[in-house]
Amino acid sequence: MVRQGITVPESVQGILQQENRFKAYKDHLELALSQFYAVVKSIPVAVKGLFQPHVDQALVSFQPGVSTLAWNSMNIGELGDSMFSIPHTDK
């Protein structure tokens, strides 16, 4: 719309100015989820029960993103901070 010279509401202009930030958050969240599920999948069945409390804790930290995050959410940075504050170690 902007390229065609059409007036764009200020709220839309604000979102357009943050496009790269939103894309970076999306990429970061997708990476975190894919890594999480890869790690969970790699846990041997024999010890899965021992890791279940940790898996549950991680899922709880993802829950705000699943239930309340929307394209126009202004607290997306806070979600990322809480999600990535889970203590972890390398494989």
C-alpha distance (Angstrom), angle and dihedral (degrees) to the residues before:
residue distance angle dihedral
M1 . . .
V2 3.78 . .
R3 3.81 91.3 .
Q4 3.80 89.6 53.1
G5 3.79 92.4 52.4
I6 3.79 94.9 -110.3
T7 3.79 116.3 147.9
V8 3.78 110.7 -108.7
P9 3.83 122.0 -156.7
E10 3.81 115.9 -108.1
S11 3.80 91.9 -116.2
V12 3.80 90.2 58.5
Q13 3.79 91.5 45.8
G14 3.80 89.0 54.5
I15 3.79 90.8 53.4
L16 3.80 91.9 47.0
Q17 3.80 90.1 53.1
Q18 3.81 89.3 55.1
E19 3.81 96.3 45.2
N20 3.81 95.0 112.7
R21 3.80 91.3 48.3
F22 3.81 91.7 51.9
K23 3.80 91.7 47.5
A24 3.80 90.4 50.4
Y25 3.83 90.8 50.9
K26 3.80 90.4 49.3
D27 3.81 92.2 50.1
H28 3.80 91.6 46.3
L29 3.81 92.9 49.9
E30 3.80 92.6 47.3
L31 3.80 90.5 50.2
A32 3.81 91.8 49.0
L33 3.80 92.3 50.2
S34 3.79 93.9 46.8
Q35 3.81 91.3 49.0
F36 3.80 91.4 46.9
Y37 3.80 93.5 52.1
A38 3.81 91.7 44.6
V39 3.80 90.6 53.9
V40 3.82 92.7 45.5
K41 3.79 90.4 49.4
S42 3.81 90.9 50.8
I43 3.83 94.2 56.8
P44 3.82 108.9 109.0
V45 3.81 113.8 -116.0
A46 3.81 90.5 -124.1
V47 3.82 92.2 64.8
K48 3.80 101.0 27.9
G49 3.81 91.0 107.4
L50 3.79 91.2 57.7
F51 3.78 91.3 54.7
Q52 3.81 96.4 43.3
P53 3.84 95.8 93.6
H54 3.82 89.4 54.0
V55 3.80 92.4 47.0
D56 3.80 89.5 49.4
Q57 3.81 91.0 50.2
A58 3.80 90.8 52.5
L59 3.81 91.7 48.1
V60 3.80 89.9 52.0
S61 3.80 89.5 54.7
F62 3.83 90.0 52.2
Q63 3.81 93.2 49.3
P64 3.84 97.9 86.1
G65 3.79 88.9 57.0
V66 3.77 91.7 50.3
S67 3.79 97.5 45.1
T68 3.81 107.6 30.1
L69 3.78 110.9 17.2
A70 3.80 115.7 105.4
W71 3.79 135.0 170.6
N72 3.79 90.3 -93.6
S73 3.80 97.7 43.6
M74 3.76 112.6 136.2
N75 3.82 94.1 -164.6
I76 3.79 96.1 63.9
G77 3.80 91.0 114.0
E78 3.80 91.0 55.7
L79 3.80 90.0 51.8
G80 3.77 91.1 53.1
D81 3.79 91.4 48.3
S82 3.81 93.1 51.5
M83 3.79 93.6 42.5
F84 3.77 94.7 50.3
S85 3.81 94.4 43.7
I86 3.81 90.0 77.4
P87 3.79 107.5 118.6
H88 3.79 110.1 -110.8
T89 3.75 142.4 163.4
D90 3.76 132.2 -155.0
K91 3.80 118.1 -90.8
